[in-house]
Amino acid sequence: MNADLIFKVAGIGIVVSVLYQVLARSGREDQAMMTALIGLVAVMMIVVTQIGDLFAAVKDIFGL
């Protein structure tokens, strides 16, 4: 596991939370919710890619 991955996820989380707060306080709750959902999808894509790499490594190690 890379520390780079942790920093990517944390960076996305910080940016999304700041955008969410700015949009929510300006009265744009719908856009704030969409921003949060887009951030969640981006993080999930990163995590799913890493899980796929993990499964590929396990297959290579055990020769499956």
PyMOL Python script that loads the backbone (N, CA, C, O; Angstrom):
from pymol import cmd

cmd.read_pdbstr("""\
ATOM      1  N   MET A   1       0.847  -1.183   0.000  1.00  0.00           N
ATOM      2  CA  MET A   1       0.000   0.000   0.000  1.00  0.00           C
ATOM      3  C   MET A   1       0.886   1.238   0.000  1.00  0.00           C
ATOM      4  O   MET A   1       1.869   1.331   0.736  1.00  0.00           O
ATOM      5  N   ASN A   2       0.522   2.141  -0.812  1.00  0.00           N
ATOM      6  CA  ASN A   2       1.281   3.373  -0.966  1.00  0.00           C
ATOM      7  C   ASN A   2       0.748   4.466  -0.044  1.00  0.00           C
ATOM      8  O   ASN A   2      -0.458   4.568   0.178  1.00  0.00           O
ATOM      9  N   ALA A   3       1.642   5.268   0.481  1.00  0.00           N
ATOM     10  CA  ALA A   3       1.205   6.441   1.233  1.00  0.00           C
ATOM     11  C   ALA A   3       0.594   7.460   0.282  1.00  0.00           C
ATOM     12  O   ALA A   3      -0.204   8.307   0.684  1.00  0.00           O
ATOM     13  N   ASP A   4       0.983   7.363  -0.986  1.00  0.00           N
ATOM     14  CA  ASP A   4       0.437   8.241  -2.017  1.00  0.00           C
ATOM     15  C   ASP A   4      -1.082   8.083  -2.126  1.00  0.00           C
ATOM     16  O   ASP A   4      -1.807   9.059  -2.313  1.00  0.00           O
ATOM     17  N   LEU A   5      -1.542   6.857  -2.009  1.00  0.00           N
ATOM     18  CA  LEU A   5      -2.975   6.586  -2.083  1.00  0.00           C
ATOM     19  C   LEU A   5      -3.711   7.264  -0.934  1.00  0.00           C
ATOM     20  O   LEU A   5      -4.782   7.838  -1.134  1.00  0.00           O
ATOM     21  N   ILE A   6      -3.152   7.201   0.245  1.00  0.00           N
ATOM     22  CA  ILE A   6      -3.783   7.826   1.413  1.00  0.00           C
ATOM     23  C   ILE A   6      -3.861   9.334   1.228  1.00  0.00           C
ATOM     24  O   ILE A   6      -4.871   9.952   1.565  1.00  0.00           O
ATOM     25  N   PHE A   7      -2.793   9.929   0.693  1.00  0.00           N
ATOM     26  CA  PHE A   7      -2.794  11.371   0.475  1.00  0.00           C
ATOM     27  C   PHE A   7      -3.792  11.780  -0.614  1.00  0.00           C
ATOM     28  O   PHE A   7      -4.410  12.840  -0.516  1.00  0.00           O
ATOM     29  N   LYS A   8      -3.953  10.951  -1.646  1.00  0.00           N
ATOM     30  CA  LYS A   8      -4.945  11.250  -2.681  1.00  0.00           C
ATOM     31  C   LYS A   8      -6.347  11.268  -2.098  1.00  0.00           C
ATOM     32  O   LYS A   8      -7.116  12.201  -2.332  1.00  0.00           O
ATOM     33  N   VAL A   9      -6.675  10.232  -1.336  1.00  0.00           N
ATOM     34  CA  VAL A   9      -8.022  10.133  -0.756  1.00  0.00           C
ATOM     35  C   VAL A   9      -8.248  11.273   0.240  1.00  0.00           C
ATOM     36  O   VAL A   9      -9.321  11.875   0.261  1.00  0.00           O
ATOM     37  N   ALA A  10      -7.256  11.563   1.050  1.00  0.00           N
ATOM     38  CA  ALA A  10      -7.395  12.659   2.014  1.00  0.00           C
ATOM     39  C   ALA A  10      -7.535  14.002   1.305  1.00  0.00           C
ATOM     40  O   ALA A  10      -8.328  14.843   1.726  1.00  0.00           O
ATOM     41  N   GLY A  11      -6.780  14.208   0.241  1.00  0.00           N
ATOM     42  CA  GLY A  11      -6.875  15.455  -0.522  1.00  0.00           C
ATOM     43  C   GLY A  11      -8.240  15.633  -1.148  1.00  0.00           C
ATOM     44  O   GLY A  11      -8.813  16.722  -1.111  1.00  0.00           O
ATOM     45  N   ILE A  12      -8.757  14.565  -1.722  1.00  0.00           N
ATOM     46  CA  ILE A  12     -10.099  14.639  -2.304  1.00  0.00           C
ATOM     47  C   ILE A  12     -11.126  14.939  -1.213  1.00  0.00           C
ATOM     48  O   ILE A  12     -12.042  15.737  -1.416  1.00  0.00           O
ATOM     49  N   GLY A  13     -10.969  14.301  -0.064  1.00  0.00           N
ATOM     50  CA  GLY A  13     -11.895  14.534   1.049  1.00  0.00           C
ATOM     51  C   GLY A  13     -11.875  15.966   1.526  1.00  0.00           C
ATOM     52  O   GLY A  13     -12.927  16.547   1.794  1.00  0.00           O
ATOM     53  N   ILE A  14     -10.693  16.543   1.635  1.00  0.00           N
ATOM     54  CA  ILE A  14     -10.581  17.930   2.096  1.00  0.00           C
ATOM     55  C   ILE A  14     -11.200  18.893   1.090  1.00  0.00           C
ATOM     56  O   ILE A  14     -11.946  19.797   1.468  1.00  0.00           O
ATOM     57  N   VAL A  15     -10.891  18.700  -0.186  1.00  0.00           N
ATOM     58  CA  VAL A  15     -11.432  19.585  -1.221  1.00  0.00           C
ATOM     59  C   VAL A  15     -12.954  19.487  -1.279  1.00  0.00           C
ATOM     60  O   VAL A  15     -13.646  20.500  -1.373  1.00  0.00           O
ATOM     61  N   VAL A  16     -13.466  18.264  -1.222  1.00  0.00           N
ATOM     62  CA  VAL A  16     -14.921  18.074  -1.289  1.00  0.00           C
ATOM     63  C   VAL A  16     -15.598  18.688  -0.070  1.00  0.00           C
ATOM     64  O   VAL A  16     -16.652  19.310  -0.200  1.00  0.00           O
ATOM     65  N   SER A  17     -15.008  18.522   1.112  1.00  0.00           N
ATOM     66  CA  SER A  17     -15.655  19.085   2.301  1.00  0.00           C
ATOM     67  C   SER A  17     -15.663  20.610   2.278  1.00  0.00           C
ATOM     68  O   SER A  17     -16.634  21.228   2.715  1.00  0.00           O
ATOM     69  N   VAL A  18     -14.594  21.222   1.774  1.00  0.00           N
ATOM     70  CA  VAL A  18     -14.564  22.684   1.672  1.00  0.00           C
ATOM     71  C   VAL A  18     -15.604  23.163   0.655  1.00  0.00           C
ATOM     72  O   VAL A  18     -16.346  24.110   0.916  1.00  0.00           O
ATOM     73  N   LEU A  19     -15.651  22.505  -0.500  1.00  0.00           N
ATOM     74  CA  LEU A  19     -16.653  22.882  -1.500  1.00  0.00           C
ATOM     75  C   LEU A  19     -18.067  22.683  -0.982  1.00  0.00           C
ATOM     76  O   LEU A  19     -18.949  23.502  -1.240  1.00  0.00           O
ATOM     77  N   TYR A  20     -18.284  21.594  -0.251  1.00  0.00           N
ATOM     78  CA  TYR A  20     -19.604  21.333   0.309  1.00  0.00           C
ATOM     79  C   TYR A  20     -20.021  22.446   1.262  1.00  0.00           C
ATOM     80  O   TYR A  20     -21.150  22.933   1.194  1.00  0.00           O
ATOM     81  N   GLN A  21     -19.123  22.848   2.142  1.00  0.00           N
ATOM     82  CA  GLN A  21     -19.441  23.901   3.104  1.00  0.00           C
ATOM     83  C   GLN A  21     -19.727  25.230   2.416  1.00  0.00           C
ATOM     84  O   GLN A  21     -20.660  25.943   2.786  1.00  0.00           O
ATOM     85  N   VAL A  22     -18.921  25.555   1.415  1.00  0.00           N
ATOM     86  CA  VAL A  22     -19.124  26.822   0.696  1.00  0.00           C
ATOM     87  C   VAL A  22     -20.467  26.823  -0.022  1.00  0.00           C
ATOM     88  O   VAL A  22     -21.214  27.800   0.037  1.00  0.00           O
ATOM     89  N   LEU A  23     -20.764  25.720  -0.699  1.00  0.00           N
ATOM     90  CA  LEU A  23     -22.025  25.654  -1.437  1.00  0.00           C
ATOM     91  C   LEU A  23     -23.226  25.608  -0.498  1.00  0.00           C
ATOM     92  O   LEU A  23     -24.249  26.235  -0.777  1.00  0.00           O
ATOM     93  N   ALA A  24     -23.120  24.884   0.597  1.00  0.00           N
ATOM     94  CA  ALA A  24     -24.247  24.776   1.528  1.00  0.00           C
ATOM     95  C   ALA A  24     -24.538  26.110   2.200  1.00  0.00           C
ATOM     96  O   ALA A  24     -25.700  26.456   2.413  1.00  0.00           O
ATOM     97  N   ARG A  25     -23.509  26.852   2.533  1.00  0.00           N
ATOM     98  CA  ARG A  25     -23.729  28.145   3.194  1.00  0.00           C
ATOM     99  C   ARG A  25     -24.221  29.224   2.239  1.00  0.00           C
ATOM    100  O   ARG A  25     -24.791  30.229   2.664  1.00  0.00           O
ATOM    101  N   SER A  26     -23.996  29.008   0.940  1.00  0.00           N
ATOM    102  CA  SER A  26     -24.505  29.984  -0.018  1.00  0.00           C
ATOM    103  C   SER A  26     -25.906  29.626  -0.509  1.00  0.00           C
ATOM    104  O   SER A  26     -26.441  30.278  -1.405  1.00  0.00           O
ATOM    105  N   GLY A  27     -26.491  28.594   0.077  1.00  0.00           N
ATOM    106  CA  GLY A  27     -27.864  28.242  -0.264  1.00  0.00           C
ATOM    107  C   GLY A  27     -28.008  27.303  -1.437  1.00  0.00           C
ATOM    108  O   GLY A  27     -29.104  27.164  -1.980  1.00  0.00           O
ATOM    109  N   ARG A  28     -26.949  26.665  -1.838  1.00  0.00           N
ATOM    110  CA  ARG A  28     -27.001  25.737  -2.981  1.00  0.00           C
ATOM    111  C   ARG A  28     -26.817  24.307  -2.487  1.00  0.00           C
ATOM    112  O   ARG A  28     -25.820  23.652  -2.793  1.00  0.00           O
ATOM    113  N   GLU A  29     -27.793  23.838  -1.719  1.00  0.00           N
ATOM    114  CA  GLU A  29     -27.693  22.519  -1.114  1.00  0.00           C
ATOM    115  C   GLU A  29     -27.669  21.401  -2.146  1.00  0.00           C
ATOM    116  O   GLU A  29     -26.999  20.387  -1.949  1.00  0.00           O
ATOM    117  N   ASP A  30     -28.400  21.580  -3.251  1.00  0.00           N
ATOM    118  CA  ASP A  30     -28.422  20.553  -4.289  1.00  0.00           C
ATOM    119  C   ASP A  30     -27.039  20.379  -4.921  1.00  0.00           C
ATOM    120  O   ASP A  30     -26.575  19.257  -5.126  1.00  0.00           O
ATOM    121  N   GLN A  31     -26.396  21.493  -5.223  1.00  0.00           N
ATOM    122  CA  GLN A  31     -25.056  21.406  -5.796  1.00  0.00           C
ATOM    123  C   GLN A  31     -24.042  20.885  -4.784  1.00  0.00           C
ATOM    124  O   GLN A  31     -23.089  20.199  -5.154  1.00  0.00           O
ATOM    125  N   ALA A  32     -24.241  21.206  -3.519  1.00  0.00           N
ATOM    126  CA  ALA A  32     -23.354  20.698  -2.476  1.00  0.00           C
ATOM    127  C   ALA A  32     -23.462  19.181  -2.383  1.00  0.00           C
ATOM    128  O   ALA A  32     -22.454  18.487  -2.249  1.00  0.00           O
ATOM    129  N   MET A  33     -24.689  18.668  -2.456  1.00  0.00           N
ATOM    130  CA  MET A  33     -24.881  17.221  -2.398  1.00  0.00           C
ATOM    131  C   MET A  33     -24.278  16.538  -3.622  1.00  0.00           C
ATOM    132  O   MET A  33     -23.689  15.464  -3.502  1.00  0.00           O
ATOM    133  N   MET A  34     -24.419  17.147  -4.792  1.00  0.00           N
ATOM    134  CA  MET A  34     -23.816  16.573  -6.000  1.00  0.00           C
ATOM    135  C   MET A  34     -22.292  16.573  -5.907  1.00  0.00           C
ATOM    136  O   MET A  34     -21.642  15.640  -6.379  1.00  0.00           O
ATOM    137  N   THR A  35     -21.725  17.603  -5.306  1.00  0.00           N
ATOM    138  CA  THR A  35     -20.274  17.665  -5.108  1.00  0.00           C
ATOM    139  C   THR A  35     -19.820  16.528  -4.197  1.00  0.00           C
ATOM    140  O   THR A  35     -18.803  15.885  -4.461  1.00  0.00           O
ATOM    141  N   ALA A  36     -20.568  16.281  -3.134  1.00  0.00           N
ATOM    142  CA  ALA A  36     -20.227  15.200  -2.221  1.00  0.00           C
ATOM    143  C   ALA A  36     -20.328  13.848  -2.915  1.00  0.00           C
ATOM    144  O   ALA A  36     -19.483  12.978  -2.702  1.00  0.00           O
ATOM    145  N   LEU A  37     -21.351  13.665  -3.740  1.00  0.00           N
ATOM    146  CA  LEU A  37     -21.504  12.404  -4.455  1.00  0.00           C
ATOM    147  C   LEU A  37     -20.391  12.192  -5.478  1.00  0.00           C
ATOM    148  O   LEU A  37     -19.900  11.076  -5.644  1.00  0.00           O
ATOM    149  N   ILE A  38     -19.998  13.253  -6.155  1.00  0.00           N
ATOM    150  CA  ILE A  38     -18.906  13.144  -7.125  1.00  0.00           C
ATOM    151  C   ILE A  38     -17.598  12.799  -6.413  1.00  0.00           C
ATOM    152  O   ILE A  38     -16.807  11.998  -6.913  1.00  0.00           O
ATOM    153  N   GLY A  39     -17.375  13.399  -5.256  1.00  0.00           N
ATOM    154  CA  GLY A  39     -16.179  13.066  -4.481  1.00  0.00           C
ATOM    155  C   GLY A  39     -16.186  11.618  -4.037  1.00  0.00           C
ATOM    156  O   GLY A  39     -15.154  10.949  -4.085  1.00  0.00           O
ATOM    157  N   LEU A  40     -17.347  11.123  -3.601  1.00  0.00           N
ATOM    158  CA  LEU A  40     -17.468   9.729  -3.197  1.00  0.00           C
ATOM    159  C   LEU A  40     -17.199   8.788  -4.356  1.00  0.00           C
ATOM    160  O   LEU A  40     -16.507   7.783  -4.196  1.00  0.00           O
ATOM    161  N   VAL A  41     -17.740   9.105  -5.520  1.00  0.00           N
ATOM    162  CA  VAL A  41     -17.515   8.266  -6.698  1.00  0.00           C
ATOM    163  C   VAL A  41     -16.039   8.265  -7.096  1.00  0.00           C
ATOM    164  O   VAL A  41     -15.502   7.222  -7.467  1.00  0.00           O
ATOM    165  N   ALA A  42     -15.387   9.412  -7.023  1.00  0.00           N
ATOM    166  CA  ALA A  42     -13.969   9.494  -7.373  1.00  0.00           C
ATOM    167  C   ALA A  42     -13.128   8.636  -6.433  1.00  0.00           C
ATOM    168  O   ALA A  42     -12.236   7.916  -6.882  1.00  0.00           O
ATOM    169  N   VAL A  43     -13.406   8.709  -5.139  1.00  0.00           N
ATOM    170  CA  VAL A  43     -12.655   7.904  -4.172  1.00  0.00           C
ATOM    171  C   VAL A  43     -12.948   6.422  -4.378  1.00  0.00           C
ATOM    172  O   VAL A  43     -12.039   5.595  -4.302  1.00  0.00           O
ATOM    173  N   MET A  44     -14.194   6.083  -4.634  1.00  0.00           N
ATOM    174  CA  MET A  44     -14.533   4.673  -4.851  1.00  0.00           C
ATOM    175  C   MET A  44     -13.849   4.118  -6.098  1.00  0.00           C
ATOM    176  O   MET A  44     -13.448   2.954  -6.107  1.00  0.00           O
ATOM    177  N   MET A  45     -13.705   4.929  -7.154  1.00  0.00           N
ATOM    178  CA  MET A  45     -12.999   4.463  -8.348  1.00  0.00           C
ATOM    179  C   MET A  45     -11.532   4.190  -8.038  1.00  0.00           C
ATOM    180  O   MET A  45     -10.965   3.214  -8.529  1.00  0.00           O
ATOM    181  N   ILE A  46     -10.920   5.038  -7.233  1.00  0.00           N
ATOM    182  CA  ILE A  46      -9.528   4.833  -6.854  1.00  0.00           C
ATOM    183  C   ILE A  46      -9.395   3.550  -6.034  1.00  0.00           C
ATOM    184  O   ILE A  46      -8.484   2.754  -6.263  1.00  0.00           O
ATOM    185  N   VAL A  47     -10.303   3.352  -5.081  1.00  0.00           N
ATOM    186  CA  VAL A  47     -10.236   2.178  -4.214  1.00  0.00           C
ATOM    187  C   VAL A  47     -10.496   0.896  -5.004  1.00  0.00           C
ATOM    188  O   VAL A  47      -9.806  -0.103  -4.800  1.00  0.00           O
ATOM    189  N   VAL A  48     -11.473   0.912  -5.897  1.00  0.00           N
ATOM    190  CA  VAL A  48     -11.780  -0.276  -6.696  1.00  0.00           C
ATOM    191  C   VAL A  48     -10.597  -0.644  -7.591  1.00  0.00           C
ATOM    192  O   VAL A  48     -10.305  -1.825  -7.776  1.00  0.00           O
ATOM    193  N   THR A  49      -9.925   0.346  -8.138  1.00  0.00           N
ATOM    194  CA  THR A  49      -8.737   0.082  -8.950  1.00  0.00           C
ATOM    195  C   THR A  49      -7.655  -0.587  -8.117  1.00  0.00           C
ATOM    196  O   THR A  49      -7.015  -1.533  -8.576  1.00  0.00           O
ATOM    197  N   GLN A  50      -7.447  -0.110  -6.909  1.00  0.00           N
ATOM    198  CA  GLN A  50      -6.437  -0.701  -6.031  1.00  0.00           C
ATOM    199  C   GLN A  50      -6.816  -2.122  -5.617  1.00  0.00           C
ATOM    200  O   GLN A  50      -5.944  -2.985  -5.514  1.00  0.00           O
ATOM    201  N   ILE A  51      -8.089  -2.374  -5.381  1.00  0.00           N
ATOM    202  CA  ILE A  51      -8.535  -3.718  -5.028  1.00  0.00           C
ATOM    203  C   ILE A  51      -8.333  -4.665  -6.213  1.00  0.00           C
ATOM    204  O   ILE A  51      -7.942  -5.818  -6.029  1.00  0.00           O
ATOM    205  N   GLY A  52      -8.595  -4.185  -7.413  1.00  0.00           N
ATOM    206  CA  GLY A  52      -8.338  -4.992  -8.610  1.00  0.00           C
ATOM    207  C   GLY A  52      -6.865  -5.345  -8.747  1.00  0.00           C
ATOM    208  O   GLY A  52      -6.523  -6.474  -9.100  1.00  0.00           O
ATOM    209  N   ASP A  53      -5.996  -4.384  -8.468  1.00  0.00           N
ATOM    210  CA  ASP A  53      -4.557  -4.649  -8.501  1.00  0.00           C
ATOM    211  C   ASP A  53      -4.163  -5.670  -7.437  1.00  0.00           C
ATOM    212  O   ASP A  53      -3.310  -6.523  -7.678  1.00  0.00           O
ATOM    213  N   LEU A  54      -4.782  -5.583  -6.264  1.00  0.00           N
ATOM    214  CA  LEU A  54      -4.513  -6.538  -5.200  1.00  0.00           C
ATOM    215  C   LEU A  54      -4.903  -7.948  -5.622  1.00  0.00           C
ATOM    216  O   LEU A  54      -4.135  -8.886  -5.415  1.00  0.00           O
ATOM    217  N   PHE A  55      -6.084  -8.112  -6.210  1.00  0.00           N
ATOM    218  CA  PHE A  55      -6.514  -9.434  -6.660  1.00  0.00           C
ATOM    219  C   PHE A  55      -5.606  -9.972  -7.756  1.00  0.00           C
ATOM    220  O   PHE A  55      -5.320 -11.169  -7.790  1.00  0.00           O
ATOM    221  N   ALA A  56      -5.155  -9.109  -8.644  1.00  0.00           N
ATOM    222  CA  ALA A  56      -4.236  -9.547  -9.692  1.00  0.00           C
ATOM    223  C   ALA A  56      -2.909 -10.010  -9.087  1.00  0.00           C
ATOM    224  O   ALA A  56      -2.331 -10.998  -9.541  1.00  0.00           O
ATOM    225  N   ALA A  57      -2.432  -9.311  -8.081  1.00  0.00           N
ATOM    226  CA  ALA A  57      -1.181  -9.711  -7.422  1.00  0.00           C
ATOM    227  C   ALA A  57      -1.348 -11.045  -6.702  1.00  0.00           C
ATOM    228  O   ALA A  57      -0.444 -11.880  -6.733  1.00  0.00           O
ATOM    229  N   VAL A  58      -2.487 -11.254  -6.058  1.00  0.00           N
ATOM    230  CA  VAL A  58      -2.730 -12.521  -5.371  1.00  0.00           C
ATOM    231  C   VAL A  58      -2.803 -13.659  -6.382  1.00  0.00           C
ATOM    232  O   VAL A  58      -2.273 -14.742  -6.131  1.00  0.00           O
ATOM    233  N   LYS A  59      -3.454 -13.429  -7.521  1.00  0.00           N
ATOM    234  CA  LYS A  59      -3.516 -14.448  -8.554  1.00  0.00           C
ATOM    235  C   LYS A  59      -2.134 -14.793  -9.064  1.00  0.00           C
ATOM    236  O   LYS A  59      -1.834 -15.966  -9.286  1.00  0.00           O
ATOM    237  N   ASP A  60      -1.289 -13.800  -9.253  1.00  0.00           N
ATOM    238  CA  ASP A  60       0.084 -14.041  -9.723  1.00  0.00           C
ATOM    239  C   ASP A  60       0.903 -14.794  -8.690  1.00  0.00           C
ATOM    240  O   ASP A  60       1.690 -15.671  -9.045  1.00  0.00           O
ATOM    241  N   ILE A  61       0.731 -14.468  -7.431  1.00  0.00           N
ATOM    242  CA  ILE A  61       1.507 -15.120  -6.381  1.00  0.00           C
ATOM    243  C   ILE A  61       1.145 -16.588  -6.259  1.00  0.00           C
ATOM    244  O   ILE A  61       2.027 -17.439  -6.148  1.00  0.00           O
ATOM    245  N   PHE A  62      -0.138 -16.888  -6.279  1.00  0.00           N
ATOM    246  CA  PHE A  62      -0.586 -18.268  -6.100  1.00  0.00           C
ATOM    247  C   PHE A  62      -0.743 -19.014  -7.432  1.00  0.00           C
ATOM    248  O   PHE A  62      -1.079 -20.198  -7.433  1.00  0.00           O
ATOM    249  N   GLY A  63      -0.510 -18.355  -8.537  1.00  0.00           N
ATOM    250  CA  GLY A  63      -0.560 -18.992  -9.845  1.00  0.00           C
ATOM    251  C   GLY A  63      -1.946 -19.470 -10.233  1.00  0.00           C
ATOM    252  O   GLY A  63      -2.093 -20.544 -10.817  1.00  0.00           O
ATOM    253  N   LEU A  64      -2.955 -18.692  -9.916  1.00  0.00           N
ATOM    254  CA  LEU A  64      -4.328 -19.082 -10.243  1.00  0.00           C
ATOM    255  C   LEU A  64      -4.732 -18.627 -11.610  1.00  0.00           C
ATOM    256  O   LEU A  64      -5.859 -18.877 -12.036  1.00  0.00           O
TER     257      LEU A  64
END
""", "prot")
cmd.dss("prot")
cmd.show_as("cartoon", "prot")
cmd.util.cbc("prot")
cmd.orient("prot")
